[in-house]
Amino acid sequence: MMAMSCKDGKNPINMDNGKYVRYTPEQVEALERLYHDCPKPSSIRRQQLIRECPILSNIEPKQIKVWFQNRRCREKQRKEASRLQAVNRKLTAMNKLLMEENDRLQKQVSQLVYENGYFRQHTQNTTLASKDTSCESVVTSGQHHLTPQHPPRDASPAGLLSIAEETLTEFLSKATGTAVEWVQMPGMKPGPDSIGIVAISHGCSGVGARACGLVGLEPTRVAEILKDRPSWFRDCRAVDVLNVLPTANGGTIELLYMQLYAPTTLAPGRDFWLLRYTSVLEDGSLVVCERSLKNTQNGPSMPPVQHFVRAEMLPSGYLVRPCEGGGSIIHIVDHMDLEPWSVPEVLRPLYESSTVLAQKTTMAALRQLRQIAQEASQSSVTNWGRRPAALRALSQRLSRGFNEALNGFSDEGWSMIGNDGMDDVTILVNSSPDKLMGLNLSFSNGFPAVSSAVLCAKASMLLQAGIQNCFLSLQHLNVPPAILLRFLREHRSEWADNNIDAYAAAAVKVGPCSLQGSRVGNFGGQVILPLAHTVEHEEFLEVIKLEGVCHSPEDAIMPRDVFLLQLCCGMDENAVGTCAELIFAPIDATFADDAPLLPSGFRIIPLDSGKEASSPNRTLDLASALEVGAGNRASSDFSANSGCTRSVMTIAFEFAFESHMQEHVASMARQYIRSIISSVQRVALALSPSHQGSQAGLRSPLGTPEAQTLARWICQSYRNYLGVELLKSSSEGSESILKTLWHHSDAIMCCSLKALPVFTFANQAGLDMLETTLVALQDITLEKIFDDHGRKTLCSEFPQIMQQGFTCLQGGICLSSMGRPVSYERAVSWKVLNEEENAHCICFMFINWSFV
């Protein structure tokens, strides 16, 4: 490669037979302009550049090529240097946080040692103590700082300032001191790629969580975002600032009223009457701290509000410090008493778990800050013509709309209508103008709909054995929320009704749609197109295209496609205490960012933190899960004492309708929710290991005579062409052969003999490898699972397969239906013959495969 340099004022000079070139500033400027337009030009493009730019006419195309190579190399080095500097700054800040945490722990150990020695001495001298020395006086005499005397407080500015200063002191003692014993949150390990240092409270009143992290935003911007709680805390319905008082030290005292949505239909919402104090410390740190105002403090009071339980926020808040090199170091403390007595006993873990608080509130704040910081550095437009901030706003609107429907507050226009004699499904109707404002309602035939209301049907069920009170019970179903939600997402046809999807989609105009983004999956006729995901990949937004759906009887001749905007989160099986959600709403092709949405979907909340032992790569195939037999691979994915043993699922679906059709739509919605519940029971039954082998009456496609015959042909052809047995088992009978083939450890799959071969059968390992199901298998073509090298190899070997009957392929890389690379040690392919000795299909066996 030639070496090059640029010196001002010099003409191009060729030295050493053209191996050294100098460029004038004008030439460098021209090349830089061309580089920004096309950083990797082809040889034809480089020649065209020389012709179009006279200043480059005396430079050879080969020299231009080398300049672009070096320019790309310098750009790569610059980006890598910038990345390493950012990592170094983060490591430095993380090291500082860890040192502070270590110092706090040392102080806590010293305090515990002191208290232990004091109580030991007190125990030894008990007989010498005077009779009027109470236990309280002995304890407080050695620790008088733990029970300070509060000055009188009232609703005056001076009284509120006294409460604010006390709140600040208590908050700082939790954020950086030893007032609360913090333990590392299960499953969270600090490191340069982690969200931060996350801890939960141990042995204190209420539930508490604390997090420390580094974000790439200035302290004032951090405080601004965190104070706007409804923008990032999706359970927050509203925060009303009722009064603002400035303080003499430049701080601000605010009186707030906050409402939180209930996560299920089985619990009321929570509200808080708060004092918030914003101030700047002597070292320049910015502090925002909060606490509940209670009557015992003689401060201003807020009367109880219907449908809400008044909860208490203990001193909590945010400590934000500027970080060297830019950004901020933030300490977050959330400490609450959520009044668990007000919910059914089985739901109380949701309100008594510090892990749940950390997942839903504390870590959500850090994720929002990191997401906004990342968006600030990404100004480009992403899929579907939306910027990252706009996509984030869409996901927040979906989540908020689902919470609104789920809670159905009367001040938002919701009212309950009578049931049909059963209490399993609740029906609410909303005809307020605010709910319908801006809805572009029309049927697909072009005639406008006179929709004047929105109906919501909702229900909750407990995924646990033996609970029959206010829940719909699914007995003995300990399927983890993440696995169940993944199945609901990937196999919509197993529970959804296309006719009702079409009815819901009639609330928006369905026109021609031109979606940007790559096709990453095709699950049973639904095409998934990604739009966005969070920094930690724990949430993503996508468009679902349901192909060939009839909106009305007139469309039966020419079905149209239905588009849904869908939000998925909580699909990480290893995350502790994570809520799993699948929320979607019908859209049209050109909907605006502020277009009204009618969200529907599922929310699955774990009620304990048992760690799943299932493999994250287990295929979610209902047909194979229903296959009976002690050898079923799914049964080995769970240990006897592992998995999420309790969770609650809440379902809510919304429909726009015409006023005179209320009874008809209500009846349809009830039946639809009940059919979904029945489908979820069937799915959960299939995915739950405790029922594997116990439902002999359930038959799968694997038990059909066609599948048994194909299994026999596969084994016979393998023996004829390769001279050895495919299956080690000597058991006879088509059913036994099929069962042994199904549980074979290597991935075995068949494809059709067509110009564009598609897969027609795969065993359990094959479905795992392709990350698909028996139903969706036929949507995958053979060429799509191979890369370019694999396709070329296959094309060269295919004639040998047809002539010789088999071939062996070297190890390589292929792709699953989800686009994940899969490595395999080697592969064998052979021709499968039927009873008449005619070629029926081609069979592949991938040996020792694994996800890369």
Secondary structure, DSSP 8 states (H G I E B T S, - for coil): --EEEE-TT----EETTTTEEEE-HHHHHHHHHHHHH-SS--HHHHHHHHHH-GGGTTS-HHHHHHHHHHHHHHHHHHHHHHHHHHHHHHHHHHHHHHHHHHHHHHHHHHHHHHHHHHHHHHHHTGGGS-TT--HHHHHHHH-GGGS-------SSHHHHHHHHHHHHHHHHHHHTSSSS-EEE-TT---STTSS-EEEEE-SSSSEEEEEEEEESS-HHHHHHHHH-GGGT-TTEEEEEEEEEEE-TTS-EEEEEEEEE--SSTTS-EEEEEEEEEEEE-TTS-EEEEEEE--GGGT-------TTEEE-EE-SEEEEEEE-TTSSEEEEEEEEEE--GGGS-GGGTHHHH-HHHHIIIIIHHHHHHHHHHHHHHT--S--GGG--HHHHHHHHHHHHHHHHHHHH--GGGTEEE---SS--SSEEEEE--HHHHTT---B-TTS-B--EEEEEEEEEEEEESTT--SSSEE-TT----HHHHHHHHHH-GGGT--HHHHHHHHTTS--------S---EEETTEEEEEEEE-TTSSEEEEEEEEEEE-SSGGGGSS-EEEEEEEEEE---TTSTT--EEEEEEEE-TT--TT-----EEEEEEESS-----S-TT----HHHHT--STT-GGGGGS-TT-S---EEEEEEEEEEEEGGGHHHHHHHHHHHHHHHHHHHHHHHHHH-GGGTTS-TT---GGGSHHHHHHHHHHHHHHHHHHSS-S-S----SHHHHHHHHHT-SSEEEEE-SSSS-BEEEE-HHHHHHHT--TTTGGG-BGGGGB-HHHHHHHHHHHHHHHHHSEEEEEEEEEE-TTS-EEEEEEEEEEEEE-TTS-EEEEEEEEES-EE-
